[in-house]
């Protein structure tokens, strides 16, 4: 197999190598590695990262306060995403598992409508 795959997480390298062995191209392999990296280690995502945004006048002063509120009322906090099974939706599911919380996902047809909903205070988080 020509080429080289470099990623901090061994699972990301393994997944990317499998894409290449299955006939995928370098872009497919890079996207796969980045996605696996984001799932395995969300704080060190391969291509960019994921951010959480609340409205400027939100009562949550920091991430810990937001998680505490989510734990206090499971499912009460609404979170906008760019659509079912998009990367933000999947990463939110990962956050729920890691932080032992439950949110209510509100799926939009893309990131712009999701951001608009957050800015208009229709959801608590994006």
GIGIJO-V194787 format. One record per backbone hydrogen bond with DSSP energy under -1.0 kcal/mol. CO is the residue of the C=O (numbers start at 0). NH is the residue of the N-H. E is the energy in kcal/mol with one decimal. If there is no record, write none. Layout:
# GIGIJO-V194787
CO/NH/E + CO/NH/E
This chain:
# GIGIJO-V194787
8/12/-1.7 + 9/13/-2.6 + 10/14/-2.4 + 11/15/-2.3 + 12/16/-2.6 + 13/17/-1.9 + 14/18/-1.8 + 15/19/-2.0 + 16/20/-2.6 + 17/21/-1.8 + 18/23/-2.9 + 19/22/-1.6 + 24/28/-2.2 + 25/29/-2.5 + 26/30/-2.6 + 27/31/-2.3 + 28/32/-2.6 + 29/33/-2.5 + 30/34/-2.5 + 31/35/-2.6 + 32/36/-2.6 + 33/37/-2.3 + 34/38/-1.9 + 35/39/-3.0 + 36/40/-2.9 + 40/43/-2.3 + 52/125/-2.0 + 54/57/-2.0 + 61/65/-1.8 + 62/66/-2.5 + 63/67/-2.4 + 64/68/-2.1 + 65/69/-2.2 + 66/70/-2.3 + 67/71/-2.0 + 68/72/-1.6 + 72/75/-2.2 + 76/103/-2.6 + 77/123/-1.3 + 77/124/-1.5 + 78/105/-3.0 + 80/107/-1.7 + 82/85/-1.9 + 85/89/-2.5 + 86/90/-2.8 + 87/91/-2.0 + 88/92/-1.8 + 89/93/-1.8 + 90/94/-2.4 + 91/95/-2.5 + 92/96/-1.9 + 93/97/-2.8 + 94/98/-3.0 + 95/100/-1.6 + 101/74/-3.2 + 103/78/-2.6 + 105/80/-2.0 + 107/109/-1.5 + 109/113/-1.2 + 110/114/-2.7 + 111/115/-2.5 + 112/116/-2.1 + 113/117/-1.9 + 114/118/-2.7 + 115/119/-2.1 + 116/121/-2.8 + 117/120/-1.5 + 124/79/-2.9
